[in-house]
């Protein structure tokens, strides 16, 4: 319908997902992981540094996939997709924002979502907590949206 090559979406999604896993877990520094949710400019800067690195890894992955598979990806669509993904990632990684969304959903349409976000021992590690599960599922949902955006307007 939009003239997109049907191979672009799955290839871009796979590239974004793989790059997300590497960038969000391997390349994020300990300081960024621990401080990106802190209030004020210190937290904002740590989060921004993490998102810039993560977005660069995603851009490289999409570029490699496009070149190796000779995919007709529109660079403007890909740039827009990466920007949308970066903004959504920064928003969620500030932590209070995603927790506020979970709390609001828990009071309105998804009872218990705020409580789920608080499950687990966050002091031991963020993984295995409700907050981590919501964070990662938020990111993957936006990877899906970004891959769709990148598939539009194929060159």
CNS distance restraints for C-alpha pairs under 8 A (distance, minus, plus):
assign (resid   2 and name CA) (resid 152 and name CA) 6.29 0.50 0.50
assign (resid   2 and name CA) (resid 153 and name CA) 6.97 0.50 0.50
assign (resid   3 and name CA) (resid 152 and name CA) 7.15 0.50 0.50
assign (resid   3 and name CA) (resid 153 and name CA) 6.77 0.50 0.50
assign (resid   3 and name CA) (resid 154 and name CA) 6.75 0.50 0.50
assign (resid   4 and name CA) (resid   8 and name CA) 7.32 0.50 0.50
assign (resid   4 and name CA) (resid 151 and name CA) 5.57 0.50 0.50
assign (resid   4 and name CA) (resid 152 and name CA) 5.43 0.50 0.50
assign (resid   4 and name CA) (resid 153 and name CA) 6.38 0.50 0.50
assign (resid   4 and name CA) (resid 154 and name CA) 5.31 0.50 0.50
assign (resid   5 and name CA) (resid   9 and name CA) 7.74 0.50 0.50
assign (resid   5 and name CA) (resid  72 and name CA) 7.41 0.50 0.50
assign (resid   5 and name CA) (resid 151 and name CA) 7.09 0.50 0.50
assign (resid   5 and name CA) (resid 154 and name CA) 6.84 0.50 0.50
assign (resid   6 and name CA) (resid  10 and name CA) 7.80 0.50 0.50
assign (resid   7 and name CA) (resid  11 and name CA) 6.23 0.50 0.50
assign (resid   7 and name CA) (resid  71 and name CA) 7.76 0.50 0.50
assign (resid   8 and name CA) (resid  12 and name CA) 5.89 0.50 0.50
assign (resid   8 and name CA) (resid  71 and name CA) 6.43 0.50 0.50
assign (resid   8 and name CA) (resid  72 and name CA) 7.49 0.50 0.50
assign (resid   8 and name CA) (resid  73 and name CA) 7.06 0.50 0.50
assign (resid   8 and name CA) (resid 150 and name CA) 7.88 0.50 0.50
assign (resid   8 and name CA) (resid 151 and name CA) 5.61 0.50 0.50
assign (resid   9 and name CA) (resid  13 and name CA) 5.96 0.50 0.50
assign (resid   9 and name CA) (resid 147 and name CA) 5.45 0.50 0.50
assign (resid   9 and name CA) (resid 148 and name CA) 5.89 0.50 0.50
assign (resid   9 and name CA) (resid 150 and name CA) 7.29 0.50 0.50
assign (resid   9 and name CA) (resid 151 and name CA) 5.35 0.50 0.50
assign (resid  10 and name CA) (resid  14 and name CA) 6.04 0.50 0.50
assign (resid  10 and name CA) (resid 147 and name CA) 7.56 0.50 0.50
assign (resid  11 and name CA) (resid  15 and name CA) 6.22 0.50 0.50
assign (resid  11 and name CA) (resid  65 and name CA) 6.97 0.50 0.50
assign (resid  12 and name CA) (resid  16 and name CA) 6.02 0.50 0.50
assign (resid  12 and name CA) (resid  62 and name CA) 5.95 0.50 0.50
assign (resid  12 and name CA) (resid  65 and name CA) 7.25 0.50 0.50
assign (resid  12 and name CA) (resid 147 and name CA) 5.50 0.50 0.50
assign (resid  12 and name CA) (resid 150 and name CA) 7.45 0.50 0.50
assign (resid  12 and name CA) (resid 151 and name CA) 7.93 0.50 0.50
assign (resid  13 and name CA) (resid  17 and name CA) 5.95 0.50 0.50
assign (resid  13 and name CA) (resid 143 and name CA) 6.56 0.50 0.50
assign (resid  13 and name CA) (resid 144 and name CA) 6.29 0.50 0.50
assign (resid  13 and name CA) (resid 146 and name CA) 7.84 0.50 0.50
assign (resid  13 and name CA) (resid 147 and name CA) 5.05 0.50 0.50
assign (resid  14 and name CA) (resid  18 and name CA) 6.09 0.50 0.50
assign (resid  15 and name CA) (resid  19 and name CA) 6.06 0.50 0.50
assign (resid  15 and name CA) (resid  58 and name CA) 7.18 0.50 0.50
assign (resid  15 and name CA) (resid  61 and name CA) 5.41 0.50 0.50
assign (resid  15 and name CA) (resid  62 and name CA) 5.64 0.50 0.50
assign (resid  15 and name CA) (resid  65 and name CA) 6.80 0.50 0.50
assign (resid  16 and name CA) (resid  20 and name CA) 5.88 0.50 0.50
assign (resid  16 and name CA) (resid  58 and name CA) 5.51 0.50 0.50
assign (resid  16 and name CA) (resid  61 and name CA) 6.81 0.50 0.50
assign (resid  16 and name CA) (resid  62 and name CA) 6.78 0.50 0.50
assign (resid  16 and name CA) (resid 143 and name CA) 6.39 0.50 0.50
assign (resid  16 and name CA) (resid 147 and name CA) 7.58 0.50 0.50
assign (resid  17 and name CA) (resid  21 and name CA) 6.30 0.50 0.50
assign (resid  17 and name CA) (resid 140 and name CA) 7.19 0.50 0.50
assign (resid  17 and name CA) (resid 143 and name CA) 6.77 0.50 0.50
assign (resid  18 and name CA) (resid  22 and name CA) 6.44 0.50 0.50
assign (resid  19 and name CA) (resid  23 and name CA) 5.81 0.50 0.50
assign (resid  19 and name CA) (resid  54 and name CA) 7.60 0.50 0.50
assign (resid  19 and name CA) (resid  57 and name CA) 5.88 0.50 0.50
assign (resid  19 and name CA) (resid  58 and name CA) 5.11 0.50 0.50
assign (resid  19 and name CA) (resid  61 and name CA) 6.29 0.50 0.50
assign (resid  20 and name CA) (resid  24 and name CA) 5.53 0.50 0.50
assign (resid  20 and name CA) (resid  25 and name CA) 8.00 0.50 0.50
assign (resid  20 and name CA) (resid  54 and name CA) 6.84 0.50 0.50
assign (resid  20 and name CA) (resid  57 and name CA) 7.87 0.50 0.50
assign (resid  20 and name CA) (resid  58 and name CA) 6.75 0.50 0.50
assign (resid  21 and name CA) (resid  25 and name CA) 5.90 0.50 0.50
assign (resid  21 and name CA) (resid  26 and name CA) 7.58 0.50 0.50
assign (resid  22 and name CA) (resid  26 and name CA) 5.08 0.50 0.50
assign (resid  22 and name CA) (resid  27 and name CA) 6.40 0.50 0.50
assign (resid  23 and name CA) (resid  27 and name CA) 4.81 0.50 0.50
assign (resid  23 and name CA) (resid  28 and name CA) 6.19 0.50 0.50
assign (resid  23 and name CA) (resid  53 and name CA) 7.14 0.50 0.50
assign (resid  23 and name CA) (resid  54 and name CA) 4.83 0.50 0.50
assign (resid  23 and name CA) (resid  57 and name CA) 6.48 0.50 0.50
assign (resid  23 and name CA) (resid  58 and name CA) 7.98 0.50 0.50
assign (resid  24 and name CA) (resid  28 and name CA) 5.67 0.50 0.50
assign (resid  24 and name CA) (resid  54 and name CA) 6.57 0.50 0.50
assign (resid  27 and name CA) (resid  53 and name CA) 7.75 0.50 0.50
assign (resid  27 and name CA) (resid  54 and name CA) 7.73 0.50 0.50
assign (resid  28 and name CA) (resid  32 and name CA) 6.30 0.50 0.50
assign (resid  28 and name CA) (resid  33 and name CA) 6.51 0.50 0.50
assign (resid  28 and name CA) (resid  50 and name CA) 5.96 0.50 0.50
assign (resid  28 and name CA) (resid  53 and name CA) 7.93 0.50 0.50
assign (resid  28 and name CA) (resid  54 and name CA) 7.88 0.50 0.50
assign (resid  29 and name CA) (resid  33 and name CA) 6.19 0.50 0.50
assign (resid  29 and name CA) (resid  50 and name CA) 7.79 0.50 0.50
assign (resid  30 and name CA) (resid  34 and name CA) 6.11 0.50 0.50
assign (resid  31 and name CA) (resid  35 and name CA) 5.72 0.50 0.50
assign (resid  31 and name CA) (resid  36 and name CA) 7.86 0.50 0.50
assign (resid  31 and name CA) (resid  46 and name CA) 7.53 0.50 0.50
assign (resid  32 and name CA) (resid  36 and name CA) 5.25 0.50 0.50
assign (resid  32 and name CA) (resid  46 and name CA) 5.08 0.50 0.50
assign (resid  32 and name CA) (resid  47 and name CA) 6.35 0.50 0.50
assign (resid  32 and name CA) (resid  49 and name CA) 7.72 0.50 0.50
assign (resid  32 and name CA) (resid  50 and name CA) 6.36 0.50 0.50
assign (resid  35 and name CA) (resid  42 and name CA) 7.62 0.50 0.50
assign (resid  35 and name CA) (resid  43 and name CA) 5.49 0.50 0.50
assign (resid  35 and name CA) (resid  46 and name CA) 6.40 0.50 0.50
assign (resid  35 and name CA) (resid  47 and name CA) 7.67 0.50 0.50
assign (resid  36 and name CA) (resid  42 and name CA) 7.77 0.50 0.50
assign (resid  36 and name CA) (resid  43 and name CA) 4.44 0.50 0.50
assign (resid  36 and name CA) (resid  44 and name CA) 6.29 0.50 0.50
assign (resid  36 and name CA) (resid  45 and name CA) 7.45 0.50 0.50
assign (resid  36 and name CA) (resid  46 and name CA) 4.93 0.50 0.50
assign (resid  36 and name CA) (resid  47 and name CA) 4.35 0.50 0.50
assign (resid  36 and name CA) (resid  93 and name CA) 6.69 0.50 0.50
assign (resid  36 and name CA) (resid  94 and name CA) 5.94 0.50 0.50
assign (resid  36 and name CA) (resid  95 and name CA) 7.99 0.50 0.50
assign (resid  37 and name CA) (resid  43 and name CA) 5.46 0.50 0.50
assign (resid  37 and name CA) (resid  44 and name CA) 7.48 0.50 0.50
assign (resid  37 and name CA) (resid  47 and name CA) 7.24 0.50 0.50
assign (resid  37 and name CA) (resid  93 and name CA) 6.41 0.50 0.50
assign (resid  37 and name CA) (resid  94 and name CA) 4.26 0.50 0.50
assign (resid  37 and name CA) (resid  95 and name CA) 5.18 0.50 0.50
assign (resid  37 and name CA) (resid  96 and name CA) 6.99 0.50 0.50
assign (resid  38 and name CA) (resid  42 and name CA) 6.93 0.50 0.50
assign (resid  38 and name CA) (resid  43 and name CA) 4.32 0.50 0.50
assign (resid  38 and name CA) (resid  44 and name CA) 7.48 0.50 0.50
assign (resid  38 and name CA) (resid  94 and name CA) 7.37 0.50 0.50
assign (resid  39 and name CA) (resid  43 and name CA) 5.62 0.50 0.50
assign (resid  39 and name CA) (resid  44 and name CA) 7.48 0.50 0.50
assign (resid  40 and name CA) (resid  44 and name CA) 6.43 0.50 0.50
assign (resid  41 and name CA) (resid  45 and name CA) 5.89 0.50 0.50
assign (resid  42 and name CA) (resid  46 and name CA) 6.27 0.50 0.50
assign (resid  43 and name CA) (resid  47 and name CA) 6.07 0.50 0.50
assign (resid  43 and name CA) (resid  94 and name CA) 7.53 0.50 0.50
assign (resid  44 and name CA) (resid  48 and name CA) 6.04 0.50 0.50
assign (resid  44 and name CA) (resid  94 and name CA) 7.37 0.50 0.50
assign (resid  45 and name CA) (resid  49 and name CA) 6.12 0.50 0.50
assign (resid  46 and name CA) (resid  50 and name CA) 6.30 0.50 0.50
assign (resid  47 and name CA) (resid  51 and name CA) 6.19 0.50 0.50
assign (resid  47 and name CA) (resid  90 and name CA) 6.40 0.50 0.50
assign (resid  47 and name CA) (resid  93 and name CA) 6.78 0.50 0.50
assign (resid  47 and name CA) (resid  94 and name CA) 6.83 0.50 0.50
assign (resid  48 and name CA) (resid  52 and name CA) 6.05 0.50 0.50
assign (resid  48 and name CA) (resid  90 and name CA) 6.79 0.50 0.50
assign (resid  49 and name CA) (resid  53 and name CA) 6.29 0.50 0.50
assign (resid  50 and name CA) (resid  54 and name CA) 6.08 0.50 0.50
assign (resid  51 and name CA) (resid  55 and name CA) 5.88 0.50 0.50
assign (resid  51 and name CA) (resid  86 and name CA) 6.19 0.50 0.50
assign (resid  51 and name CA) (resid  89 and name CA) 6.95 0.50 0.50
assign (resid  51 and name CA) (resid  90 and name CA) 6.24 0.50 0.50
assign (resid  52 and name CA) (resid  56 and name CA) 6.17 0.50 0.50
assign (resid  52 and name CA) (resid  86 and name CA) 7.73 0.50 0.50
assign (resid  53 and name CA) (resid  57 and name CA) 6.36 0.50 0.50
assign (resid  54 and name CA) (resid  58 and name CA) 6.29 0.50 0.50
assign (resid  55 and name CA) (resid  59 and name CA) 6.03 0.50 0.50
assign (resid  55 and name CA) (resid  82 and name CA) 6.70 0.50 0.50
assign (resid  55 and name CA) (resid  86 and name CA) 6.30 0.50 0.50
assign (resid  56 and name CA) (resid  60 and name CA) 6.15 0.50 0.50
assign (resid  57 and name CA) (resid  61 and name CA) 6.18 0.50 0.50
assign (resid  58 and name CA) (resid  62 and name CA) 6.16 0.50 0.50
assign (resid  58 and name CA) (resid  82 and name CA) 7.61 0.50 0.50
assign (resid  59 and name CA) (resid  63 and name CA) 6.08 0.50 0.50
assign (resid  59 and name CA) (resid  82 and name CA) 7.15 0.50 0.50
assign (resid  60 and name CA) (resid  64 and name CA) 6.11 0.50 0.50
assign (resid  61 and name CA) (resid  65 and name CA) 6.18 0.50 0.50
assign (resid  62 and name CA) (resid  66 and name CA) 6.03 0.50 0.50
assign (resid  63 and name CA) (resid  67 and name CA) 6.13 0.50 0.50
assign (resid  64 and name CA) (resid  68 and name CA) 5.90 0.50 0.50
assign (resid  65 and name CA) (resid  69 and name CA) 5.75 0.50 0.50
assign (resid  65 and name CA) (resid  70 and name CA) 7.79 0.50 0.50
assign (resid  65 and name CA) (resid  71 and name CA) 7.57 0.50 0.50
assign (resid  66 and name CA) (resid  70 and name CA) 5.40 0.50 0.50
assign (resid  66 and name CA) (resid  71 and name CA) 4.69 0.50 0.50
assign (resid  66 and name CA) (resid  72 and name CA) 7.14 0.50 0.50
assign (resid  66 and name CA) (resid  73 and name CA) 6.64 0.50 0.50
assign (resid  67 and name CA) (resid  71 and name CA) 6.70 0.50 0.50
assign (resid  72 and name CA) (resid 154 and name CA) 5.73 0.50 0.50
assign (resid  72 and name CA) (resid 155 and name CA) 5.47 0.50 0.50
assign (resid  73 and name CA) (resid  77 and name CA) 7.59 0.50 0.50
assign (resid  73 and name CA) (resid  78 and name CA) 7.03 0.50 0.50
assign (resid  73 and name CA) (resid 150 and name CA) 6.97 0.50 0.50
assign (resid  73 and name CA) (resid 151 and name CA) 6.82 0.50 0.50
assign (resid  73 and name CA) (resid 153 and name CA) 7.94 0.50 0.50
assign (resid  73 and name CA) (resid 154 and name CA) 5.22 0.50 0.50
assign (resid  73 and name CA) (resid 155 and name CA) 5.97 0.50 0.50
assign (resid  74 and name CA) (resid  78 and name CA) 6.23 0.50 0.50
assign (resid  74 and name CA) (resid 150 and name CA) 7.18 0.50 0.50
assign (resid  74 and name CA) (resid 151 and name CA) 7.85 0.50 0.50
assign (resid  74 and name CA) (resid 152 and name CA) 7.73 0.50 0.50
assign (resid  74 and name CA) (resid 153 and name CA) 6.14 0.50 0.50
assign (resid  74 and name CA) (resid 154 and name CA) 4.94 0.50 0.50
assign (resid  74 and name CA) (resid 155 and name CA) 4.89 0.50 0.50
assign (resid  75 and name CA) (resid  79 and name CA) 5.99 0.50 0.50
assign (resid  76 and name CA) (resid  80 and name CA) 6.10 0.50 0.50
assign (resid  77 and name CA) (resid  81 and name CA) 6.08 0.50 0.50
assign (resid  77 and name CA) (resid 149 and name CA) 6.20 0.50 0.50
assign (resid  77 and name CA) (resid 150 and name CA) 4.79 0.50 0.50
assign (resid  77 and name CA) (resid 151 and name CA) 7.27 0.50 0.50
assign (resid  77 and name CA) (resid 152 and name CA) 6.47 0.50 0.50
assign (resid  77 and name CA) (resid 153 and name CA) 6.56 0.50 0.50
assign (resid  77 and name CA) (resid 154 and name CA) 7.88 0.50 0.50
assign (resid  78 and name CA) (resid  82 and name CA) 6.14 0.50 0.50
assign (resid  78 and name CA) (resid 149 and name CA) 7.11 0.50 0.50
assign (resid  78 and name CA) (resid 150 and name CA) 4.41 0.50 0.50
assign (resid  78 and name CA) (resid 151 and name CA) 7.80 0.50 0.50
assign (resid  79 and name CA) (resid  83 and name CA) 6.14 0.50 0.50
assign (resid  79 and name CA) (resid 150 and name CA) 7.77 0.50 0.50
assign (resid  80 and name CA) (resid  84 and name CA) 6.20 0.50 0.50
assign (resid  80 and name CA) (resid 149 and name CA) 7.35 0.50 0.50
assign (resid  80 and name CA) (resid 150 and name CA) 7.44 0.50 0.50
assign (resid  81 and name CA) (resid  85 and name CA) 6.15 0.50 0.50
assign (resid  81 and name CA) (resid 145 and name CA) 7.74 0.50 0.50
assign (resid  81 and name CA) (resid 146 and name CA) 4.44 0.50 0.50
assign (resid  81 and name CA) (resid 147 and name CA) 6.88 0.50 0.50
assign (resid  81 and name CA) (resid 149 and name CA) 5.33 0.50 0.50
assign (resid  81 and name CA) (resid 150 and name CA) 5.47 0.50 0.50
assign (resid  82 and name CA) (resid  86 and name CA) 6.00 0.50 0.50
assign (resid  82 and name CA) (resid 146 and name CA) 6.55 0.50 0.50
assign (resid  83 and name CA) (resid  87 and name CA) 6.15 0.50 0.50
assign (resid  84 and name CA) (resid  88 and name CA) 6.21 0.50 0.50
assign (resid  84 and name CA) (resid 146 and name CA) 6.79 0.50 0.50
assign (resid  85 and name CA) (resid  89 and name CA) 6.02 0.50 0.50
assign (resid  85 and name CA) (resid 139 and name CA) 7.95 0.50 0.50
assign (resid  85 and name CA) (resid 142 and name CA) 5.90 0.50 0.50
assign (resid  85 and name CA) (resid 143 and name CA) 6.51 0.50 0.50
assign (resid  85 and name CA) (resid 146 and name CA) 6.02 0.50 0.50
assign (resid  86 and name CA) (resid  90 and name CA) 6.10 0.50 0.50
assign (resid  87 and name CA) (resid  91 and name CA) 6.13 0.50 0.50
assign (resid  88 and name CA) (resid  92 and name CA) 6.28 0.50 0.50
assign (resid  88 and name CA) (resid 139 and name CA) 7.52 0.50 0.50
assign (resid  88 and name CA) (resid 142 and name CA) 7.01 0.50 0.50
assign (resid  89 and name CA) (resid  93 and name CA) 6.00 0.50 0.50
assign (resid  89 and name CA) (resid 139 and name CA) 6.30 0.50 0.50
assign (resid  90 and name CA) (resid  94 and name CA) 6.32 0.50 0.50
assign (resid  91 and name CA) (resid  95 and name CA) 7.74 0.50 0.50
assign (resid  91 and name CA) (resid  97 and name CA) 6.56 0.50 0.50
assign (resid  91 and name CA) (resid  98 and name CA) 7.55 0.50 0.50
assign (resid  92 and name CA) (resid  96 and name CA) 7.97 0.50 0.50
assign (resid  92 and name CA) (resid  97 and name CA) 6.10 0.50 0.50
assign (resid  92 and name CA) (resid  98 and name CA) 5.17 0.50 0.50
assign (resid  92 and name CA) (resid 135 and name CA) 6.60 0.50 0.50
assign (resid  92 and name CA) (resid 138 and name CA) 7.59 0.50 0.50
assign (resid  93 and name CA) (resid  98 and name CA) 7.66 0.50 0.50
assign (resid  93 and name CA) (resid 135 and name CA) 7.48 0.50 0.50
assign (resid  94 and name CA) (resid  98 and name CA) 7.64 0.50 0.50
assign (resid  95 and name CA) (resid  99 and name CA) 6.16 0.50 0.50
assign (resid  96 and name CA) (resid 100 and name CA) 5.95 0.50 0.50
assign (resid  97 and name CA) (resid 101 and name CA) 6.29 0.50 0.50
assign (resid  98 and name CA) (resid 102 and name CA) 6.20 0.50 0.50
assign (resid  98 and name CA) (resid 135 and name CA) 7.39 0.50 0.50
assign (resid  99 and name CA) (resid 103 and name CA) 6.09 0.50 0.50
assign (resid  99 and name CA) (resid 114 and name CA) 6.86 0.50 0.50
assign (resid  99 and name CA) (resid 117 and name CA) 6.75 0.50 0.50
assign (resid  99 and name CA) (resid 131 and name CA) 7.50 0.50 0.50
assign (resid 100 and name CA) (resid 104 and name CA) 6.07 0.50 0.50
assign (resid 100 and name CA) (resid 114 and name CA) 7.97 0.50 0.50
assign (resid 101 and name CA) (resid 105 and name CA) 6.04 0.50 0.50
assign (resid 102 and name CA) (resid 106 and name CA) 5.95 0.50 0.50
assign (resid 102 and name CA) (resid 113 and name CA) 5.26 0.50 0.50
assign (resid 102 and name CA) (resid 114 and name CA) 4.71 0.50 0.50
assign (resid 102 and name CA) (resid 117 and name CA) 6.79 0.50 0.50
assign (resid 103 and name CA) (resid 107 and name CA) 6.32 0.50 0.50
assign (resid 103 and name CA) (resid 113 and name CA) 6.37 0.50 0.50
assign (resid 103 and name CA) (resid 114 and name CA) 4.17 0.50 0.50
assign (resid 103 and name CA) (resid 115 and name CA) 7.75 0.50 0.50
assign (resid 104 and name CA) (resid 108 and name CA) 6.22 0.50 0.50
assign (resid 104 and name CA) (resid 114 and name CA) 7.57 0.50 0.50
assign (resid 105 and name CA) (resid 109 and name CA) 5.40 0.50 0.50
assign (resid 105 and name CA) (resid 110 and name CA) 5.20 0.50 0.50
assign (resid 105 and name CA) (resid 111 and name CA) 6.98 0.50 0.50
assign (resid 105 and name CA) (resid 113 and name CA) 6.39 0.50 0.50
assign (resid 105 and name CA) (resid 114 and name CA) 7.44 0.50 0.50
assign (resid 106 and name CA) (resid 110 and name CA) 4.80 0.50 0.50
assign (resid 106 and name CA) (resid 111 and name CA) 4.19 0.50 0.50
assign (resid 106 and name CA) (resid 112 and name CA) 4.97 0.50 0.50
assign (resid 106 and name CA) (resid 113 and name CA) 4.53 0.50 0.50
assign (resid 106 and name CA) (resid 114 and name CA) 5.35 0.50 0.50
assign (resid 106 and name CA) (resid 115 and name CA) 7.81 0.50 0.50
assign (resid 107 and name CA) (resid 111 and name CA) 6.08 0.50 0.50
assign (resid 107 and name CA) (resid 112 and name CA) 7.82 0.50 0.50
assign (resid 112 and name CA) (resid 116 and name CA) 6.10 0.50 0.50
assign (resid 113 and name CA) (resid 117 and name CA) 6.26 0.50 0.50
assign (resid 114 and name CA) (resid 118 and name CA) 6.66 0.50 0.50
assign (resid 115 and name CA) (resid 119 and name CA) 6.58 0.50 0.50
assign (resid 116 and name CA) (resid 130 and name CA) 5.14 0.50 0.50
assign (resid 116 and name CA) (resid 131 and name CA) 7.40 0.50 0.50
assign (resid 117 and name CA) (resid 129 and name CA) 7.22 0.50 0.50
assign (resid 117 and name CA) (resid 130 and name CA) 4.21 0.50 0.50
assign (resid 117 and name CA) (resid 131 and name CA) 4.28 0.50 0.50
assign (resid 117 and name CA) (resid 132 and name CA) 7.84 0.50 0.50
assign (resid 117 and name CA) (resid 134 and name CA) 6.89 0.50 0.50
assign (resid 118 and name CA) (resid 129 and name CA) 7.14 0.50 0.50
assign (resid 118 and name CA) (resid 130 and name CA) 5.80 0.50 0.50
assign (resid 118 and name CA) (resid 131 and name CA) 6.20 0.50 0.50
assign (resid 119 and name CA) (resid 129 and name CA) 5.41 0.50 0.50
assign (resid 119 and name CA) (resid 130 and name CA) 4.89 0.50 0.50
assign (resid 119 and name CA) (resid 131 and name CA) 7.29 0.50 0.50
assign (resid 120 and name CA) (resid 128 and name CA) 6.50 0.50 0.50
assign (resid 120 and name CA) (resid 129 and name CA) 4.42 0.50 0.50
assign (resid 120 and name CA) (resid 130 and name CA) 6.51 0.50 0.50
assign (resid 121 and name CA) (resid 125 and name CA) 6.81 0.50 0.50
assign (resid 121 and name CA) (resid 126 and name CA) 7.47 0.50 0.50
assign (resid 121 and name CA) (resid 129 and name CA) 6.59 0.50 0.50
assign (resid 122 and name CA) (resid 126 and name CA) 4.90 0.50 0.50
assign (resid 122 and name CA) (resid 127 and name CA) 7.77 0.50 0.50
assign (resid 122 and name CA) (resid 129 and name CA) 6.51 0.50 0.50
assign (resid 126 and name CA) (resid 131 and name CA) 7.42 0.50 0.50
assign (resid 126 and name CA) (resid 132 and name CA) 5.80 0.50 0.50
assign (resid 127 and name CA) (resid 132 and name CA) 5.57 0.50 0.50
assign (resid 127 and name CA) (resid 133 and name CA) 7.67 0.50 0.50
assign (resid 128 and name CA) (resid 132 and name CA) 6.59 0.50 0.50
assign (resid 128 and name CA) (resid 133 and name CA) 7.21 0.50 0.50
assign (resid 129 and name CA) (resid 133 and name CA) 6.40 0.50 0.50
assign (resid 130 and name CA) (resid 134 and name CA) 6.18 0.50 0.50
assign (resid 131 and name CA) (resid 135 and name CA) 5.98 0.50 0.50
assign (resid 132 and name CA) (resid 136 and name CA) 6.08 0.50 0.50
assign (resid 133 and name CA) (resid 137 and name CA) 6.08 0.50 0.50
assign (resid 134 and name CA) (resid 138 and name CA) 5.98 0.50 0.50
assign (resid 135 and name CA) (resid 139 and name CA) 6.34 0.50 0.50
assign (resid 136 and name CA) (resid 140 and name CA) 6.22 0.50 0.50
assign (resid 137 and name CA) (resid 141 and name CA) 6.11 0.50 0.50
assign (resid 138 and name CA) (resid 142 and name CA) 6.43 0.50 0.50
assign (resid 139 and name CA) (resid 143 and name CA) 6.20 0.50 0.50
assign (resid 140 and name CA) (resid 144 and name CA) 6.32 0.50 0.50
assign (resid 141 and name CA) (resid 145 and name CA) 6.53 0.50 0.50
assign (resid 142 and name CA) (resid 146 and name CA) 5.96 0.50 0.50
assign (resid 143 and name CA) (resid 147 and name CA) 6.05 0.50 0.50
assign (resid 144 and name CA) (resid 148 and name CA) 6.35 0.50 0.50
assign (resid 145 and name CA) (resid 149 and name CA) 6.22 0.50 0.50
assign (resid 146 and name CA) (resid 150 and name CA) 6.08 0.50 0.50
assign (resid 147 and name CA) (resid 151 and name CA) 6.19 0.50 0.50
assign (resid 148 and name CA) (resid 152 and name CA) 6.66 0.50 0.50
